Amino acid sequence: MGIIAWIVAGLIAGWLTGKIMKGSGYGFFVDILLGIAGAIVGGFIARHLGLDPSGGFIYSTLIAIGGAIILVVIVRLLKRA
């Protein structure tokens, strides 16, 4: 999947993660950045779990949402410490 498609998937994932996760959120732009970073993290995790990265746009967006949720949980844990 091309880098532009990953960025678009990350944009959608960031927005959806902001809606899925309870709490005040981090604002529109930070949610988007978390989504893009989540796309990278989710892709890395999926690849290491042996999942096929060529599943299409919806598949990639779901992987990005999963990665973004993981990042949001980590950020929230770090903010508490």
mmCIF file of the N, C-alpha and C atoms, coordinates in Angstrom:
data_MODEL
# 
_entry.id   MODEL 
# 
loop_
_atom_site.group_PDB 
_atom_site.id 
_atom_site.type_symbol 
_atom_site.label_atom_id 
_atom_site.label_alt_id 
_atom_site.label_comp_id 
_atom_site.label_asym_id 
_atom_site.label_entity_id 
_atom_site.label_seq_id 
_atom_site.pdbx_PDB_ins_code 
_atom_site.Cartn_x 
_atom_site.Cartn_y 
_atom_site.Cartn_z 
_atom_site.occupancy 
_atom_site.B_iso_or_equiv 
_atom_site.pdbx_formal_charge 
_atom_site.auth_seq_id 
_atom_site.auth_comp_id 
_atom_site.auth_asym_id 
_atom_site.auth_atom_id 
_atom_site.pdbx_PDB_model_num 
ATOM 1   N N  . MET A 1 1  ? 0.857   -1.177  0.000  1.00 0.00 ? 1  MET A N  1 
ATOM 2   C CA . MET A 1 1  ? 0.000   0.000   0.000  1.00 0.00 ? 1  MET A CA 1 
ATOM 3   C C  . MET A 1 1  ? 0.896   1.231   0.000  1.00 0.00 ? 1  MET A C  1 
ATOM 4   N N  . GLY A 1 2  ? 0.564   2.212   -0.803 1.00 0.00 ? 2  GLY A N  1 
ATOM 5   C CA . GLY A 1 2  ? 1.377   3.407   -0.922 1.00 0.00 ? 2  GLY A CA 1 
ATOM 6   C C  . GLY A 1 2  ? 1.315   4.286   0.318  1.00 0.00 ? 2  GLY A C  1 
ATOM 7   N N  . ILE A 1 3  ? 2.309   5.126   0.456  1.00 0.00 ? 3  ILE A N  1 
ATOM 8   C CA . ILE A 1 3  ? 2.418   5.988   1.636  1.00 0.00 ? 3  ILE A CA 1 
ATOM 9   C C  . ILE A 1 3  ? 1.240   6.955   1.737  1.00 0.00 ? 3  ILE A C  1 
ATOM 10  N N  . ILE A 1 4  ? 0.749   7.442   0.610  1.00 0.00 ? 4  ILE A N  1 
ATOM 11  C CA . ILE A 1 4  ? -0.399  8.353   0.629  1.00 0.00 ? 4  ILE A CA 1 
ATOM 12  C C  . ILE A 1 4  ? -1.632  7.640   1.173  1.00 0.00 ? 4  ILE A C  1 
ATOM 13  N N  . ALA A 1 5  ? -1.830  6.399   0.762  1.00 0.00 ? 5  ALA A N  1 
ATOM 14  C CA . ALA A 1 5  ? -2.976  5.630   1.263  1.00 0.00 ? 5  ALA A CA 1 
ATOM 15  C C  . ALA A 1 5  ? -2.847  5.380   2.761  1.00 0.00 ? 5  ALA A C  1 
ATOM 16  N N  . TRP A 1 6  ? -1.624  5.135   3.238  1.00 0.00 ? 6  TRP A N  1 
ATOM 17  C CA . TRP A 1 6  ? -1.420  4.954   4.679  1.00 0.00 ? 6  TRP A CA 1 
ATOM 18  C C  . TRP A 1 6  ? -1.728  6.232   5.441  1.00 0.00 ? 6  TRP A C  1 
ATOM 19  N N  . ILE A 1 7  ? -1.358  7.373   4.875  1.00 0.00 ? 7  ILE A N  1 
ATOM 20  C CA . ILE A 1 7  ? -1.643  8.648   5.534  1.00 0.00 ? 7  ILE A CA 1 
ATOM 21  C C  . ILE A 1 7  ? -3.155  8.885   5.591  1.00 0.00 ? 7  ILE A C  1 
ATOM 22  N N  . VAL A 1 8  ? -3.845  8.604   4.498  1.00 0.00 ? 8  VAL A N  1 
ATOM 23  C CA . VAL A 1 8  ? -5.304  8.767   4.482  1.00 0.00 ? 8  VAL A CA 1 
ATOM 24  C C  . VAL A 1 8  ? -5.947  7.808   5.481  1.00 0.00 ? 8  VAL A C  1 
ATOM 25  N N  . ALA A 1 9  ? -5.478  6.563   5.508  1.00 0.00 ? 9  ALA A N  1 
ATOM 26  C CA . ALA A 1 9  ? -5.991  5.598   6.491  1.00 0.00 ? 9  ALA A CA 1 
ATOM 27  C C  . ALA A 1 9  ? -5.707  6.095   7.902  1.00 0.00 ? 9  ALA A C  1 
ATOM 28  N N  . GLY A 1 10 ? -4.543  6.691   8.111  1.00 0.00 ? 10 GLY A N  1 
ATOM 29  C CA . GLY A 1 10 ? -4.195  7.252   9.415  1.00 0.00 ? 10 GLY A CA 1 
ATOM 30  C C  . GLY A 1 10 ? -5.070  8.429   9.794  1.00 0.00 ? 10 GLY A C  1 
ATOM 31  N N  . LEU A 1 11 ? -5.403  9.264   8.825  1.00 0.00 ? 11 LEU A N  1 
ATOM 32  C CA . LEU A 1 11 ? -6.301  10.389  9.089  1.00 0.00 ? 11 LEU A CA 1 
ATOM 33  C C  . LEU A 1 11 ? -7.666  9.893   9.552  1.00 0.00 ? 11 LEU A C  1 
ATOM 34  N N  . ILE A 1 12 ? -8.190  8.916   8.834  1.00 0.00 ? 12 ILE A N  1 
ATOM 35  C CA . ILE A 1 12 ? -9.492  8.350   9.204  1.00 0.00 ? 12 ILE A CA 1 
ATOM 36  C C  . ILE A 1 12 ? -9.395  7.649   10.554 1.00 0.00 ? 12 ILE A C  1 
ATOM 37  N N  . ALA A 1 13 ? -8.312  6.909   10.759 1.00 0.00 ? 13 ALA A N  1 
ATOM 38  C CA . ALA A 1 13 ? -8.131  6.187   12.021 1.00 0.00 ? 13 ALA A CA 1 
ATOM 39  C C  . ALA A 1 13 ? -8.022  7.147   13.195 1.00 0.00 ? 13 ALA A C  1 
ATOM 40  N N  . GLY A 1 14 ? -7.314  8.241   13.019 1.00 0.00 ? 14 GLY A N  1 
ATOM 41  C CA . GLY A 1 14 ? -7.189  9.220   14.099 1.00 0.00 ? 14 GLY A CA 1 
ATOM 42  C C  . GLY A 1 14 ? -8.527  9.822   14.471 1.00 0.00 ? 14 GLY A C  1 
ATOM 43  N N  . TRP A 1 15 ? -9.298  10.165  13.470 1.00 0.00 ? 15 TRP A N  1 
ATOM 44  C CA . TRP A 1 15 ? -10.619 10.743  13.723 1.00 0.00 ? 15 TRP A CA 1 
ATOM 45  C C  . TRP A 1 15 ? -11.516 9.733   14.435 1.00 0.00 ? 15 TRP A C  1 
ATOM 46  N N  . LEU A 1 16 ? -11.535 8.482   13.922 1.00 0.00 ? 16 LEU A N  1 
ATOM 47  C CA . LEU A 1 16 ? -12.370 7.451   14.530 1.00 0.00 ? 16 LEU A CA 1 
ATOM 48  C C  . LEU A 1 16 ? -11.902 7.088   15.933 1.00 0.00 ? 16 LEU A C  1 
ATOM 49  N N  . THR A 1 17 ? -10.602 7.060   16.148 1.00 0.00 ? 17 THR A N  1 
ATOM 50  C CA . THR A 1 17 ? -10.078 6.754   17.480 1.00 0.00 ? 17 THR A CA 1 
ATOM 51  C C  . THR A 1 17 ? -10.494 7.827   18.471 1.00 0.00 ? 17 THR A C  1 
ATOM 52  N N  . GLY A 1 18 ? -10.496 9.083   18.037 1.00 0.00 ? 18 GLY A N  1 
ATOM 53  C CA . GLY A 1 18 ? -10.975 10.163  18.896 1.00 0.00 ? 18 GLY A CA 1 
ATOM 54  C C  . GLY A 1 18 ? -12.428 9.975   19.279 1.00 0.00 ? 18 GLY A C  1 
ATOM 55  N N  . LYS A 1 19 ? -13.223 9.388   18.390 1.00 0.00 ? 19 LYS A N  1 
ATOM 56  C CA . LYS A 1 19 ? -14.636 9.119   18.667 1.00 0.00 ? 19 LYS A CA 1 
ATOM 57  C C  . LYS A 1 19 ? -14.822 7.859   19.507 1.00 0.00 ? 19 LYS A C  1 
ATOM 58  N N  . ILE A 1 20 ? -13.972 6.854   19.307 1.00 0.00 ? 20 ILE A N  1 
ATOM 59  C CA . ILE A 1 20 ? -14.109 5.574   19.996 1.00 0.00 ? 20 ILE A CA 1 
ATOM 60  C C  . ILE A 1 20 ? -13.663 5.666   21.455 1.00 0.00 ? 20 ILE A C  1 
ATOM 61  N N  . MET A 1 21 ? -12.505 6.269   21.677 1.00 0.00 ? 21 MET A N  1 
ATOM 62  C CA . MET A 1 21 ? -11.935 6.321   23.024 1.00 0.00 ? 21 MET A CA 1 
ATOM 63  C C  . MET A 1 21 ? -12.683 7.349   23.861 1.00 0.00 ? 21 MET A C  1 
ATOM 64  N N  . LYS A 1 22 ? -13.023 6.968   25.066 1.00 0.00 ? 22 LYS A N  1 
ATOM 65  C CA . LYS A 1 22 ? -13.724 7.878   25.970 1.00 0.00 ? 22 LYS A CA 1 
ATOM 66  C C  . LYS A 1 22 ? -12.727 8.890   26.527 1.00 0.00 ? 22 LYS A C  1 
ATOM 67  N N  . GLY A 1 23 ? -13.214 10.047  26.888 1.00 0.00 ? 23 GLY A N  1 
ATOM 68  C CA . GLY A 1 23 ? -12.353 11.079  27.454 1.00 0.00 ? 23 GLY A CA 1 
ATOM 69  C C  . GLY A 1 23 ? -12.436 12.343  26.642 1.00 0.00 ? 23 GLY A C  1 
ATOM 70  N N  . SER A 1 24 ? -11.629 13.298  27.014 1.00 0.00 ? 24 SER A N  1 
ATOM 71  C CA . SER A 1 24 ? -11.692 14.607  26.375 1.00 0.00 ? 24 SER A CA 1 
ATOM 72  C C  . SER A 1 24 ? -11.022 14.634  25.016 1.00 0.00 ? 24 SER A C  1 
ATOM 73  N N  . GLY A 1 25 ? -10.206 13.640  24.693 1.00 0.00 ? 25 GLY A N  1 
ATOM 74  C CA . GLY A 1 25 ? -9.491  13.633  23.432 1.00 0.00 ? 25 GLY A CA 1 
ATOM 75  C C  . GLY A 1 25 ? -8.313  14.590  23.496 1.00 0.00 ? 25 GLY A C  1 
ATOM 76  N N  . TYR A 1 26 ? -7.622  14.723  22.401 1.00 0.00 ? 26 TYR A N  1 
ATOM 77  C CA . TYR A 1 26 ? -6.432  15.564  22.349 1.00 0.00 ? 26 TYR A CA 1 
ATOM 78  C C  . TYR A 1 26 ? -6.567  16.675  21.322 1.00 0.00 ? 26 TYR A C  1 
ATOM 79  N N  . GLY A 1 27 ? -7.741  16.840  20.786 1.00 0.00 ? 27 GLY A N  1 
ATOM 80  C CA . GLY A 1 27 ? -7.941  17.846  19.751 1.00 0.00 ? 27 GLY A CA 1 
ATOM 81  C C  . GLY A 1 27 ? -7.833  17.228  18.377 1.00 0.00 ? 27 GLY A C  1 
ATOM 82  N N  . PHE A 1 28 ? -8.355  17.920  17.412 1.00 0.00 ? 28 PHE A N  1 
ATOM 83  C CA . PHE A 1 28 ? -8.441  17.398  16.052 1.00 0.00 ? 28 PHE A CA 1 
ATOM 84  C C  . PHE A 1 28 ? -7.072  17.032  15.483 1.00 0.00 ? 28 PHE A C  1 
ATOM 85  N N  . PHE A 1 29 ? -6.113  17.951  15.554 1.00 0.00 ? 29 PHE A N  1 
ATOM 86  C CA . PHE A 1 29 ? -4.816  17.724  14.907 1.00 0.00 ? 29 PHE A CA 1 
ATOM 87  C C  . PHE A 1 29 ? -4.005  16.639  15.608 1.00 0.00 ? 29 PHE A C  1 
ATOM 88  N N  . VAL A 1 30 ? -4.042  16.603  16.929 1.00 0.00 ? 30 VAL A N  1 
ATOM 89  C CA . VAL A 1 30 ? -3.302  15.561  17.650 1.00 0.00 ? 30 VAL A CA 1 
ATOM 90  C C  . VAL A 1 30 ? -3.948  14.204  17.420 1.00 0.00 ? 30 VAL A C  1 
ATOM 91  N N  . ASP A 1 31 ? -5.278  14.147  17.356 1.00 0.00 ? 31 ASP A N  1 
ATOM 92  C CA . ASP A 1 31 ? -5.952  12.894  17.033 1.00 0.00 ? 31 ASP A CA 1 
ATOM 93  C C  . ASP A 1 31 ? -5.526  12.395  15.653 1.00 0.00 ? 31 ASP A C  1 
ATOM 94  N N  . ILE A 1 32 ? -5.411  13.299  14.705 1.00 0.00 ? 32 ILE A N  1 
ATOM 95  C CA . ILE A 1 32 ? -4.977  12.922  13.357 1.00 0.00 ? 32 ILE A CA 1 
ATOM 96  C C  . ILE A 1 32 ? -3.539  12.411  13.386 1.00 0.00 ? 32 ILE A C  1 
ATOM 97  N N  . LEU A 1 33 ? -2.668  13.095  14.107 1.00 0.00 ? 33 LEU A N  1 
ATOM 98  C CA . LEU A 1 33 ? -1.272  12.647  14.205 1.00 0.00 ? 33 LEU A CA 1 
ATOM 99  C C  . LEU A 1 33 ? -1.179  11.288  14.890 1.00 0.00 ? 33 LEU A C  1 
ATOM 100 N N  . LEU A 1 34 ? -1.988  11.080  15.917 1.00 0.00 ? 34 LEU A N  1 
ATOM 101 C CA . LEU A 1 34 ? -2.017  9.768   16.567 1.00 0.00 ? 34 LEU A CA 1 
ATOM 102 C C  . LEU A 1 34 ? -2.511  8.697   15.595 1.00 0.00 ? 34 LEU A C  1 
ATOM 103 N N  . GLY A 1 35 ? -3.440  9.053   14.739 1.00 0.00 ? 35 GLY A N  1 
ATOM 104 C CA . GLY A 1 35 ? -3.929  8.106   13.732 1.00 0.00 ? 35 GLY A CA 1 
ATOM 105 C C  . GLY A 1 35 ? -2.862  7.724   12.732 1.00 0.00 ? 35 GLY A C  1 
ATOM 106 N N  . ILE A 1 36 ? -2.093  8.715   12.284 1.00 0.00 ? 36 ILE A N  1 
ATOM 107 C CA . ILE A 1 36 ? -1.014  8.428   11.334 1.00 0.00 ? 36 ILE A CA 1 
ATOM 108 C C  . ILE A 1 36 ? 0.056   7.571   12.008 1.00 0.00 ? 36 ILE A C  1 
ATOM 109 N N  . ALA A 1 37 ? 0.428   7.937   13.241 1.00 0.00 ? 37 ALA A N  1 
ATOM 110 C CA . ALA A 1 37 ? 1.401   7.132   13.982 1.00 0.00 ? 37 ALA A CA 1 
ATOM 111 C C  . ALA A 1 37 ? 0.819   5.744   14.264 1.00 0.00 ? 37 ALA A C  1 
ATOM 112 N N  . GLY A 1 38 ? -0.478  5.685   14.541 1.00 0.00 ? 38 GLY A N  1 
ATOM 113 C CA . GLY A 1 38 ? -1.138  4.409   14.769 1.00 0.00 ? 38 GLY A CA 1 
ATOM 114 C C  . GLY A 1 38 ? -1.110  3.519   13.538 1.00 0.00 ? 38 GLY A C  1 
ATOM 115 N N  . ALA A 1 39 ? -1.201  4.120   12.372 1.00 0.00 ? 39 ALA A N  1 
ATOM 116 C CA . ALA A 1 39 ? -1.105  3.350   11.127 1.00 0.00 ? 39 ALA A CA 1 
ATOM 117 C C  . ALA A 1 39 ? 0.261   2.682   11.028 1.00 0.00 ? 39 ALA A C  1 
ATOM 118 N N  . ILE A 1 40 ? 1.285   3.407   11.421 1.00 0.00 ? 40 ILE A N  1 
ATOM 119 C CA . ILE A 1 40 ? 2.639   2.852   11.387 1.00 0.00 ? 40 ILE A CA 1 
ATOM 120 C C  . ILE A 1 40 ? 2.776   1.740   12.424 1.00 0.00 ? 40 ILE A C  1 
ATOM 121 N N  . VAL A 1 41 ? 2.334   2.022   13.662 1.00 0.00 ? 41 VAL A N  1 
ATOM 122 C CA . VAL A 1 41 ? 2.429   1.039   14.743 1.00 0.00 ? 41 VAL A CA 1 
ATOM 123 C C  . VAL A 1 41 ? 1.576   -0.188  14.424 1.00 0.00 ? 41 VAL A C  1 
ATOM 124 N N  . GLY A 1 42 ? 0.351   0.043   13.982 1.00 0.00 ? 42 GLY A N  1 
ATOM 125 C CA . GLY A 1 42 ? -0.531  -1.075  13.640 1.00 0.00 ? 42 GLY A CA 1 
ATOM 126 C C  . GLY A 1 42 ? 0.026   -1.921  12.511 1.00 0.00 ? 42 GLY A C  1 
ATOM 127 N N  . GLY A 1 43 ? 0.585   -1.281  11.498 1.00 0.00 ? 43 GLY A N  1 
ATOM 128 C CA . GLY A 1 43 ? 1.208   -2.018  10.393 1.00 0.00 ? 43 GLY A CA 1 
ATOM 129 C C  . GLY A 1 43 ? 2.392   -2.847  10.856 1.00 0.00 ? 43 GLY A C  1 
ATOM 130 N N  . PHE A 1 44 ? 3.200   -2.273  11.751 1.00 0.00 ? 44 PHE A N  1 
ATOM 131 C CA . PHE A 1 44 ? 4.355   -2.983  12.302 1.00 0.00 ? 44 PHE A CA 1 
ATOM 132 C C  . PHE A 1 44 ? 3.907   -4.213  13.094 1.00 0.00 ? 44 PHE A C  1 
ATOM 133 N N  . ILE A 1 45 ? 2.914   -4.019  13.952 1.00 0.00 ? 45 ILE A N  1 
ATOM 134 C CA . ILE A 1 45 ? 2.409   -5.126  14.771 1.00 0.00 ? 45 ILE A CA 1 
ATOM 135 C C  . ILE A 1 45 ? 1.781   -6.197  13.883 1.00 0.00 ? 45 ILE A C  1 
ATOM 136 N N  . ALA A 1 46 ? 0.956   -5.784  12.922 1.00 0.00 ? 46 ALA A N  1 
ATOM 137 C CA . ALA A 1 46 ? 0.302   -6.748  12.033 1.00 0.00 ? 46 ALA A CA 1 
ATOM 138 C C  . ALA A 1 46 ? 1.326   -7.554  11.246 1.00 0.00 ? 46 ALA A C  1 
ATOM 139 N N  . ARG A 1 47 ? 2.358   -6.882  10.758 1.00 0.00 ? 47 ARG A N  1 
ATOM 140 C CA . ARG A 1 47 ? 3.391   -7.583  9.990  1.00 0.00 ? 47 ARG A CA 1 
ATOM 141 C C  . ARG A 1 47 ? 4.103   -8.622  10.861 1.00 0.00 ? 47 ARG A C  1 
ATOM 142 N N  . HIS A 1 48 ? 4.375   -8.257  12.119 1.00 0.00 ? 48 HIS A N  1 
ATOM 143 C CA . HIS A 1 48 ? 5.064   -9.188  13.007 1.00 0.00 ? 48 HIS A CA 1 
ATOM 144 C C  . HIS A 1 48 ? 4.163   -10.318 13.508 1.00 0.00 ? 48 HIS A C  1 
ATOM 145 N N  . LEU A 1 49 ? 2.867   -10.131 13.422 1.00 0.00 ? 49 LEU A N  1 
ATOM 146 C CA . LEU A 1 49 ? 1.935   -11.199 13.766 1.00 0.00 ? 49 LEU A CA 1 
ATOM 147 C C  . LEU A 1 49 ? 1.643   -12.096 12.566 1.00 0.00 ? 49 LEU A C  1 
ATOM 148 N N  . GLY A 1 50 ? 2.219   -11.762 11.418 1.00 0.00 ? 50 GLY A N  1 
ATOM 149 C CA . GLY A 1 50 ? 2.051   -12.572 10.228 1.00 0.00 ? 50 GLY A CA 1 
ATOM 150 C C  . GLY A 1 50 ? 0.799   -12.263 9.427  1.00 0.00 ? 50 GLY A C  1 
ATOM 151 N N  . LEU A 1 51 ? 0.159   -11.114 9.706  1.00 0.00 ? 51 LEU A N  1 
ATOM 152 C CA . LEU A 1 51 ? -1.034  -10.742 8.946  1.00 0.00 ? 51 LEU A CA 1 
ATOM 153 C C  . LEU A 1 51 ? -0.617  -10.140 7.608  1.00 0.00 ? 51 LEU A C  1 
ATOM 154 N N  . ASP A 1 52 ? -1.398  -10.421 6.589  1.00 0.00 ? 52 ASP A N  1 
ATOM 155 C CA . ASP A 1 52 ? -1.101  -9.958  5.235  1.00 0.00 ? 52 ASP A CA 1 
ATOM 156 C C  . ASP A 1 52 ? -1.354  -8.461  5.120  1.00 0.00 ? 52 ASP A C  1 
ATOM 157 N N  . PRO A 1 53 ? -0.324  -7.675  4.766  1.00 0.00 ? 53 PRO A N  1 
ATOM 158 C CA . PRO A 1 53 ? -0.511  -6.231  4.674  1.00 0.00 ? 53 PRO A CA 1 
ATOM 159 C C  . PRO A 1 53 ? -1.260  -5.772  3.429  1.00 0.00 ? 53 PRO A C  1 
ATOM 160 N N  . SER A 1 54 ? -1.575  -6.671  2.522  1.00 0.00 ? 54 SER A N  1 
ATOM 161 C CA . SER A 1 54 ? -2.245  -6.273  1.279  1.00 0.00 ? 54 SER A CA 1 
ATOM 162 C C  . SER A 1 54 ? -3.742  -6.566  1.336  1.00 0.00 ? 54 SER A C  1 
ATOM 163 N N  . GLY A 1 55 ? -4.369  -6.268  2.456  1.00 0.00 ? 55 GLY A N  1 
ATOM 164 C CA . GLY A 1 55 ? -5.775  -6.575  2.629  1.00 0.00 ? 55 GLY A CA 1 
ATOM 165 C C  . GLY A 1 55 ? -6.716  -5.518  2.093  1.00 0.00 ? 55 GLY A C  1 
ATOM 166 N N  . GLY A 1 56 ? -6.208  -4.422  1.609  1.00 0.00 ? 56 GLY A N  1 
ATOM 167 C CA . GLY A 1 56 ? -7.052  -3.369  1.073  1.00 0.00 ? 56 GLY A CA 1 
ATOM 168 C C  . GLY A 1 56 ? -7.174  -2.187  2.021  1.00 0.00 ? 56 GLY A C  1 
ATOM 169 N N  . PHE A 1 57 ? -7.895  -1.178  1.572  1.00 0.00 ? 57 PHE A N  1 
ATOM 170 C CA . PHE A 1 57 ? -7.983  0.079   2.308  1.00 0.00 ? 57 PHE A CA 1 
ATOM 171 C C  . PHE A 1 57 ? -8.724  -0.072  3.635  1.00 0.00 ? 57 PHE A C  1 
ATOM 172 N N  . ILE A 1 58 ? -9.846  -0.784  3.633  1.00 0.00 ? 58 ILE A N  1 
ATOM 173 C CA . ILE A 1 58 ? -10.622 -0.951  4.866  1.00 0.00 ? 58 ILE A CA 1 
ATOM 174 C C  . ILE A 1 58 ? -9.812  -1.743  5.887  1.00 0.00 ? 58 ILE A C  1 
ATOM 175 N N  . TYR A 1 59 ? -9.171  -2.798  5.437  1.00 0.00 ? 59 TYR A N  1 
ATOM 176 C CA . TYR A 1 59 ? -8.305  -3.597  6.303  1.00 0.00 ? 59 TYR A CA 1 
ATOM 177 C C  . TYR A 1 59 ? -7.199  -2.723  6.901  1.00 0.00 ? 59 TYR A C  1 
ATOM 178 N N  . SER A 1 60 ? -6.569  -1.920  6.066  1.00 0.00 ? 60 SER A N  1 
ATOM 179 C CA . SER A 1 60 ? -5.496  -1.042  6.538  1.00 0.00 ? 60 SER A CA 1 
ATOM 180 C C  . SER A 1 60 ? -6.010  -0.005  7.522  1.00 0.00 ? 60 SER A C  1 
ATOM 181 N N  . THR A 1 61 ? -7.199  0.506   7.285  1.00 0.00 ? 61 THR A N  1 
ATOM 182 C CA . THR A 1 61 ? -7.789  1.476   8.199  1.00 0.00 ? 61 THR A CA 1 
ATOM 183 C C  . THR A 1 61 ? -8.079  0.830   9.549  1.00 0.00 ? 61 THR A C  1 
ATOM 184 N N  . LEU A 1 62 ? -8.569  -0.397  9.543  1.00 0.00 ? 62 LEU A N  1 
ATOM 185 C CA . LEU A 1 62 ? -8.813  -1.106  10.803 1.00 0.00 ? 62 LEU A CA 1 
ATOM 186 C C  . LEU A 1 62 ? -7.514  -1.363  11.558 1.00 0.00 ? 62 LEU A C  1 
ATOM 187 N N  . ILE A 1 63 ? -6.456  -1.712  10.853 1.00 0.00 ? 63 ILE A N  1 
ATOM 188 C CA . ILE A 1 63 ? -5.149  -1.898  11.478 1.00 0.00 ? 63 ILE A CA 1 
ATOM 189 C C  . ILE A 1 63 ? -4.664  -0.573  12.067 1.00 0.00 ? 63 ILE A C  1 
ATOM 190 N N  . ALA A 1 64 ? -4.864  0.525   11.338 1.00 0.00 ? 64 ALA A N  1 
ATOM 191 C CA . ALA A 1 64 ? -4.460  1.842   11.821 1.00 0.00 ? 64 ALA A CA 1 
ATOM 192 C C  . ALA A 1 64 ? -5.253  2.250   13.060 1.00 0.00 ? 64 ALA A C  1 
ATOM 193 N N  . ILE A 1 65 ? -6.539  1.943   13.089 1.00 0.00 ? 65 ILE A N  1 
ATOM 194 C CA . ILE A 1 65 ? -7.362  2.244   14.269 1.00 0.00 ? 65 ILE A CA 1 
ATOM 195 C C  . ILE A 1 65 ? -6.835  1.468   15.472 1.00 0.00 ? 65 ILE A C  1 
ATOM 196 N N  . GLY A 1 66 ? -6.523  0.198   15.271 1.00 0.00 ? 66 GLY A N  1 
ATOM 197 C CA . GLY A 1 66 ? -5.959  -0.600  16.358 1.00 0.00 ? 66 GLY A CA 1 
ATOM 198 C C  . GLY A 1 66 ? -4.662  -0.020  16.875 1.00 0.00 ? 66 GLY A C  1 
ATOM 199 N N  . GLY A 1 67 ? -3.783  0.386   15.970 1.00 0.00 ? 67 GLY A N  1 
ATOM 200 C CA . GLY A 1 67 ? -2.518  1.001   16.378 1.00 0.00 ? 67 GLY A CA 1 
ATOM 201 C C  . GLY A 1 67 ? -2.728  2.319   17.091 1.00 0.00 ? 67 GLY A C  1 
ATOM 202 N N  . ALA A 1 68 ? -3.685  3.114   16.618 1.00 0.00 ? 68 ALA A N  1 
ATOM 203 C CA . ALA A 1 68 ? -3.962  4.408   17.256 1.00 0.00 ? 68 ALA A CA 1 
ATOM 204 C C  . ALA A 1 68 ? -4.544  4.216   18.650 1.00 0.00 ? 68 ALA A C  1 
ATOM 205 N N  . ILE A 1 69 ? -5.392  3.214   18.818 1.00 0.00 ? 69 ILE A N  1 
ATOM 206 C CA . ILE A 1 69 ? -5.947  2.932   20.146 1.00 0.00 ? 69 ILE A CA 1 
ATOM 207 C C  . ILE A 1 69 ? -4.822  2.527   21.101 1.00 0.00 ? 69 ILE A C  1 
ATOM 208 N N  . ILE A 1 70 ? -3.907  1.705   20.629 1.00 0.00 ? 70 ILE A N  1 
ATOM 209 C CA . ILE A 1 70 ? -2.757  1.320   21.454 1.00 0.00 ? 70 ILE A CA 1 
ATOM 210 C C  . ILE A 1 70 ? -1.956  2.550   21.853 1.00 0.00 ? 70 ILE A C  1 
ATOM 211 N N  . LEU A 1 71 ? -1.712  3.454   20.910 1.00 0.00 ? 71 LEU A N  1 
ATOM 212 C CA . LEU A 1 71 ? -0.961  4.671   21.224 1.00 0.00 ? 71 LEU A CA 1 
ATOM 213 C C  . LEU A 1 71 ? -1.697  5.557   22.217 1.00 0.00 ? 71 LEU A C  1 
ATOM 214 N N  . VAL A 1 72 ? -2.999  5.694   22.076 1.00 0.00 ? 72 VAL A N  1 
ATOM 215 C CA . VAL A 1 72 ? -3.775  6.517   23.003 1.00 0.00 ? 72 VAL A CA 1 
ATOM 216 C C  . VAL A 1 72 ? -3.713  5.929   24.408 1.00 0.00 ? 72 VAL A C  1 
ATOM 217 N N  . VAL A 1 73 ? -3.811  4.619   24.514 1.00 0.00 ? 73 VAL A N  1 
ATOM 218 C CA . VAL A 1 73 ? -3.716  3.971   25.828 1.00 0.00 ? 73 VAL A CA 1 
ATOM 219 C C  . VAL A 1 73 ? -2.345  4.229   26.440 1.00 0.00 ? 73 VAL A C  1 
ATOM 220 N N  . ILE A 1 74 ? -1.286  4.115   25.653 1.00 0.00 ? 74 ILE A N  1 
ATOM 221 C CA . ILE A 1 74 ? 0.068   4.360   26.156 1.00 0.00 ? 74 ILE A CA 1 
ATOM 222 C C  . ILE A 1 74 ? 0.225   5.814   26.592 1.00 0.00 ? 74 ILE A C  1 
ATOM 223 N N  . VAL A 1 75 ? -0.262  6.749   25.779 1.00 0.00 ? 75 VAL A N  1 
ATOM 224 C CA . VAL A 1 75 ? -0.161  8.174   26.140 1.00 0.00 ? 75 VAL A CA 1 
ATOM 225 C C  . VAL A 1 75 ? -0.914  8.451   27.432 1.00 0.00 ? 75 VAL A C  1 
ATOM 226 N N  . ARG A 1 76 ? -2.084  7.878   27.583 1.00 0.00 ? 76 ARG A N  1 
ATOM 227 C CA . ARG A 1 76 ? -2.866  8.095   28.812 1.00 0.00 ? 76 ARG A CA 1 
ATOM 228 C C  . ARG A 1 76 ? -2.160  7.500   30.030 1.00 0.00 ? 76 ARG A C  1 
ATOM 229 N N  . LEU A 1 77 ? -1.535  6.339   29.859 1.00 0.00 ? 77 LEU A N  1 
ATOM 230 C CA . LEU A 1 77 ? -0.796  5.748   30.960 1.00 0.00 ? 77 LEU A CA 1 
ATOM 231 C C  . LEU A 1 77 ? 0.409   6.602   31.347 1.00 0.00 ? 77 LEU A C  1 
ATOM 232 N N  . LEU A 1 78 ? 1.089   7.151   30.360 1.00 0.00 ? 78 LEU A N  1 
ATOM 233 C CA . LEU A 1 78 ? 2.246   7.999   30.628 1.00 0.00 ? 78 LEU A CA 1 
ATOM 234 C C  . LEU A 1 78 ? 1.844   9.322   31.289 1.00 0.00 ? 78 LEU A C  1 
ATOM 235 N N  . LYS A 1 79 ? 0.691   9.836   30.928 1.00 0.00 ? 79 LYS A N  1 
ATOM 236 C CA . LYS A 1 79 ? 0.220   11.092  31.518 1.00 0.00 ? 79 LYS A CA 1 
ATOM 237 C C  . LYS A 1 79 ? -0.128  10.919  32.986 1.00 0.00 ? 79 LYS A C  1 
ATOM 238 N N  . ARG A 1 80 ? -0.554  9.714   33.380 1.00 0.00 ? 80 ARG A N  1 
ATOM 239 C CA . ARG A 1 80 ? -0.875  9.445   34.782 1.00 0.00 ? 80 ARG A CA 1 
ATOM 240 C C  . ARG A 1 80 ? 0.391   9.342   35.637 1.00 0.00 ? 80 ARG A C  1 
ATOM 241 N N  . ALA A 1 81 ? 1.455   8.836   35.061 1.00 0.00 ? 81 ALA A N  1 
ATOM 242 C CA . ALA A 1 81 ? 2.683   8.590   35.830 1.00 0.00 ? 81 ALA A CA 1 
ATOM 243 C C  . ALA A 1 81 ? 3.419   9.865   36.153 1.00 0.00 ? 81 ALA A C  1 
# 
